[in-house]
Structure formats: C-alpha cells, structure tokens
Amino acid sequence: MTGSEWFSAAPGGLNRYFTELFHALARQSGITVSAAAFGAVAAGAPPGARSWGRTGGSTIDRARTAFLERTELHRADVLDRHFALYGPTAFTRRGRVPLVVHFHGPWAAESRLTGQAEFGARAKYLIERIRYTGADRFVVLSTHFRDVLSVDYRVPVDRIRVIPPGVDLTRFRASPIPAGPRRTVLCVRRLERRMGIDTLLRCWPGVVAEHPDANLVLVGTGTAEGELRAQAAGAGLGDSITFAGNVDDHELTEWYGQAELTVVPTTALEGFGLIALESLAAGRAPIVTDCGGLPDSVRGLDSSLIVPARDADAFGARIVAALNGGLPTPEQCRSHAETFSWDVTAERHLTMYQELRR
C-alpha cells in the first residue's frame, strides 16, 4: 500500500482511511501487508509500516521520493496506491504486478474549489489520468464517486469496486448526552470552502435565537479559516462559536462526549464522510447534506438527518429540531455504526486482491 501521510502525522480523511485500512488488513489471515507514506509511523503500528520521510517540503521532491522508493515492491503480489501522486509504478524485476488505485476524490476539482489557477488544476488532472493508466481495479467509497470516476476520468465501470469504509469501534464509545449550561453542536471539518462551513454560519443566528444556550464548536483548520472567522465576527456570533483548531484523537473523543449532535455541511466532492461514521460510533447523530456519499452514512438510521446542501434555512431548521429532541438516541447511533466494520472492509479488499492474482 502507498499513501500520502500517516494519520498520526497529518490528520485528514484520506490519511485516516489509509491508516485504518492498513491496520485492518494486517489483522487478516492469508495476507502479508506493507504500507508506506510520509510522516512518522505511530508507535504500536503493525509490522510493515514504513515512512518515506517527514511531511511537508517540496511536492516534486516528495513525489520523486515515493516514485523511486521500491523497498517492498519486488516481493509484492498487488500494489494498492491511495494517492495519485505518490508511489512507484507497478513494474518490477519479475514483471508487472496488479495495480489497485483508490479514488478518494478528484484532486484537480478539489484544487479548483480552493481557488487554484486553472493551469495548475489542469496539470493535476493530467497527472491523475497518467497515474490511473493501466490500473486493474479502482476502489471508491460510494456510488457517487463511482460515477465521478467513470464520467470525469473515463474509467470503465467494470473496473470500479464500491467498498464502504469502516469505523474504529474501539476508539469511540457511546455516552449519554451531557446536561449542562451550554449545548454543543460539533463540526469536525477542514476549513475549506467546499466543506460548507459558511452555510452553517449563515444558519447559526436562527439556531441561537431559538436556543440561546447553543454553542457551535468548529474543529479543524484550513485555507478558509480567516474568512470564516471574519464571517462569524461580522454576524456577532463570537460568543456562541468556538474555533478549536486541530486536535488529537484524545481531544476529539472528548469533544464528541461534550456534544449533543454533530453537523457535516459539505457542499461538494464528498466521497463518503468518515467523520459521520465516527460521530455515530461516539453515539452522536450527524446532520449531513445530500452531497456525494454522505447520505450513505445515515440513510439506514434516520433519513431526516439529510438536508439539502447550501440550504442554510433547512440546515438551521434541522439543528433546531434536533435541539428540541428530534434525534436518534446514542444507543441507536452506536448500533448503526456497528454495521460499518473495518474488518469487513478489509475482507472485501482481500477478496479483490485474490481475484487479481488468478
């Protein structure tokens, strides 16, 4: 497996997925797995976890390092690449090994949404197309990203496998919703434009008008943080909004324990939304938008938790209804989360790998 960064070194959905899948595959019988990415490997990681070096630095240098480093490839039966830019080719001294590519999202389109110039976005699209060439299988987390990969990248549908992610059911524990002077609504997102935090801030005055004790906690950082802070200050929302910045896993579980519910207001390019599963595992219902694969995380629990993307009025109304008591219980949330297992996800990958070796 080749990724971008280890989650212990750089938080984020792709890095969380890569790290958790590696751990789950390492628990399976019938497979020996190695994995490489940038950043320090966490203590206690399974054997086979390697680092290409520190995070940060020149993108070109990082890509060259990952492309040339082939320590384990000569022994591999399958190469599973999790980020288009990083990782060697599938050719070894023994010949070509089967190549699996995980499509976590359209890199070029995401760059456009962060304001990158069109030339840069087009270059990234070209790199993606080149790095996808010759892949035997593609893995996506939802039918939405299957369609994006098929239409925008011209990948034949019969090469694409939809394998939903899992959630770490040991790291998160469901607990009763706390009683206290403040009622916390938690949003764990990178502060980027496509994450819809601006929509959340637009609806927040209406929520506070109905529930003056409500407190919105934003966990994460990103390129849009400055404008979001300015938006909150301009609307006079400062006392009811907390920008918590990046937090570690221990702090994150504490925030879940303090929250009454969570919100995921993404407006574009959401493959699944691992954060929604983590919220459910912690016993907290997430209100999500109808963006990409997000509805897949809650549809089997309560479809009223899904609201239209960019609709501040609908989002605000659903938060108010939630604070009025219209939510699944922590026990119901946890039970739903237990239908998503990393071990099942790993088993489906192992089956796919075995098929490619025949």
C-alpha angles and dihedrals in degrees: 000000000000123000142165106254136343111255090235088062101038122015118221141116097265092047092046091051094047093049096045094046091051091052091047094048090049088059093055122097118231097040138082110201134190126183135192132193139139123282135043117312112240119250111263095028115150119265112277097047111130138174128224089203138277125341119252127034130103115344090217092053092048092049091049092049093051093044095052100039105094102157097138101022095088088065097041127116092187133020113210112192118194101183125038096225101049129064141051127278119268093250119107137168087269092053132262121337122208112274125217119189122197111213105207093166144317104290094196095049091048089053091053090054091054090055101260116159117264093245091059093046091050090050090053091049090052091050090050092051092049094048092048092054113116097009112153095205137012123205122208130175098225144018088251093064090042087061093045091051093047097046104033098035099030094233114161110250092228090066093054124090122193108215115168116220127247134229131229102251093184097054094052123054127190114238134176116275106262124242115223147124093279127050110212125214108191127208117183108188142124105262097244128133096251091056091076098230089140089061089051092051091049092056096042098086089060091050092050091048088060096035112026089180092062118118123191114210117196113198115193143045135238149141093293096053095102095052092044092052089049091049091051093047093046091054092050092244098128098113094052099045128070122194100204098178122207116343134187124243094267093052091045093056089050091053090051089052091053095046128092094201140344133232131212107187099174116161103189146017101012110158097189115316111244088191090067090056091049090052091051092048088054089053096252122125114230122216104214137181126244089252121134114307097345095102089058089069096060108017093099091050108042123338091199087074088073116086132175115275116251091013102126094179093053092045093049093047092052092050090050090049089050092052087049088060103271098134140103112258122257088253092053091048092051093048090053092049090054089066087069111069130173089213091058090047090051092048090054090051091049090052090051092049091050091051090054092054094057 
